[in-house]
Structures are given as C-alpha cells and as structure tokens.
Amino acid sequence: MPELPEVENVKNTLNQFLPGKVIEEVKVYWENIIKHPQLEEFILRLQGQTFQHVYRRGKFLIFHLEEDSLVSHLRMEGKYGLYPSDDSADKHTHVIFRFTDGTELRYRDVRKFGTMHVYPKGTEESHLPLNTLGVEPLSDSLTAGLLKRIFAKTKRNIKAVLLDQTMIAGLGNIYVDEVLFQAKIHPETPANELSLHRLKKLKIAITDILSESVKHGGSTIRSYTNSMGQSGGFQLKLFVYGRKNEACRVCGHEIERIVVAGRGTHICNHCQS
C-alpha cells in the first residue's frame, strides 16, 4: 500500500500536468470505487469542472476543482496516469476523466480497493474519510509533547499505535518499521510507557525518514510508481524492512521478522532491545 512518501510523490507529479484541465466527461467502470455521492451525481457534479490543485492528507489525495473536492485513496494498487484519449484503456482502468484537450486522467486499480468521495470544496475534512485522521506527521503540529499526550490514552504497543491513522496519518508498515529502528524502540513496547526523551527520538525519526523517502521518490517494494510511471528509490536505503536474515547495517546482528499488531515486522533485537 502506498504510504505518505509515495502519495506525496503522486501528488507532486499530478500537479505537473493536471491544473487547468477541464473535465468533459467522466466514465466509471467499477462502481464500488465511488463511495459518495451516488454514481450518477458523482459524474454529473464533476463534468465541466476544472482541476486546480492536488493536495495530500495522510495517505489521501485531495483534488481541488472549482466547486468540489475529490478525495481519493489508492489503497493497495491504485494508480493515476495521463493518456491521449485515443489510446485504448486496459481492463484495470476503472475511472476515466476525459478532458477537453484530448487527454484523459485514468485511474487504474488491479485490486479494485481504491475509493473516491466528492464533497463541496472546503468541507471535505469535516466528512468521512478525512474527519477521522490524526496529526499530519510532517507538520509543525507533530511534537514529542503531542505524542506523549496522545500515547498516554492507550496501552497498545507502539507499532499498533503508529499504524493507527486516527493517531498519526500517513505511516504504514514499511515506515513504522524503519522509524522504530532509527529511534531504537522495540515495536512491542507499550506506547504509554515511552519517556519524553524516547518520544523526541521517535519524532525526529518520523520526520527524517519520511522526508528522505519523499526526496528519493518513495519506496517501490512491489508495484508502486508515481503518475509518470517512475519507480521510487528509497527501498535501497531501508535498514530493516524486507531484510529478514540479513545483517543489521548498524551492529551486524541478524534482522528478524516477527508479527506485531497482526503485521509482519522487521527488527534488530540488538539495536531495539
């Protein structure tokens, strides 16, 4: 599943070609992707509107048009791309925004898990799914003090808490493993037992790792590419994720894979004792 750095890079590439495009027609081939409003209204509301800018909130893309906002979650395999209208679309293309200039924005999703919501522009964060999201991890709002306050409310392990999008929006399995390794925190540590000192290290790790991954185009573990078909490069810099049985790049001990919060989790038991 694309996490914050990957969605940020999709947003950046979309903003290179999407603003100013006028929607002439909307075609939907897999209705379950459209969550709000009903399909007919979804299509009618968007036709004739102009894309202005694309934003990101957590793992969500927010397309601002003249009157409405389109909120999109890529889930496991969702991808956007710009194509000439006369190019044939493949069987995994489920939503097409055809523009007046003869091009199309196509949404492809092999797994069909992605979602789209449309709300009046400016109201989208007061509705599902955005109204449940926690703090933005690359914003100034994220501080060790804030982490201390929100973690004090739960006895769950730190990995489960970091994966919880209502706590911090944007982190997934890859970056939680990497963040906890850099902060030298074992993933099974109860979140409410972390000292302010350790939470300062955790905050720094979140900021550093996410920012560095954005800089390198995200991580291509399986099939992720941005909206120009480019793969990420941060997977080459991962310290623990996907490196089971390999030597830790810090201490030389073997990386282990365990299950925490129902997810495969990569740790160095020496560095994260």
C-alpha positions, 0 to 999 in steps of 0.5 A: 500500500502506498504510504505518505512518501509515495502519495506525496510523490503522486501528488507532486507529479499530478500537479505537473500536468493536471491544473487547468484541465477541464473535465468533459466527461467522466466514465466509471467502470467499477462502481464500488470505487465511488463511495459518495455521492451516488454514481450518477451525481458523482459524474454529473457534479464533476463534468465541466469542472476544472482541476486546480490543485492536488493536495495530500492528507495522510495517505489521501489525495485531495483534488481541488476543482472549482466547486468540489473536492475529490478525495481519493485513496489508492489503497493497495494498487491504485494508480493515476496516469495521463493518456491521449484519449485515443489510446485504448484503456486496459481492463484495470482502468476503472475511472476515466476523466476525459478532458477537453484537450484530448487527454484523459486522467485514468485511474487504474486499480488491479485490486479494485480497493481504491475509493473516491468521495466528492464533497463541496470544496472546503468541507471535505475534512469535516466528512468521512474519510478525512474527519477521522485522521490524526496529526499530519506527521510532517507538520509543525503540529507533530511534537514529542509533547503531542505524542506523549499526550496522545500515547498516554490514552492507550496501552497498545504497543507502539507499532499498533499505535503508529499504524493507527491513522486516527493517531498519526496519518500517513505511516504504514508498515514499511515506515513504522518499521524503519522509524522504530529502528532509527529511534531504537524502540522495540515495536512491542513496547507499550506506547504509554510507557515511552519517556519524553526523551524516547518520544523526541527520538521517535519524532525526529525519526518520523520526520527524517525518514519520511522526508528522505523517502519523499526526496528519493521518490518513495519506496517501490517494494512491489508495484508502486510508481508515481503518475509518470510511471517512475519507480521510487528509490528509497527501498535501497536505503531501508535498514530493516524492512524486507531484510529478514536474515540479513545483517543489521547495517548498524551492529551486524546482528541478524534482522528478524521478522516477527508479527506485531499488531497482526503485521509482519515486522522487521527488527534488530533485537540488538539495536531495539532491545 
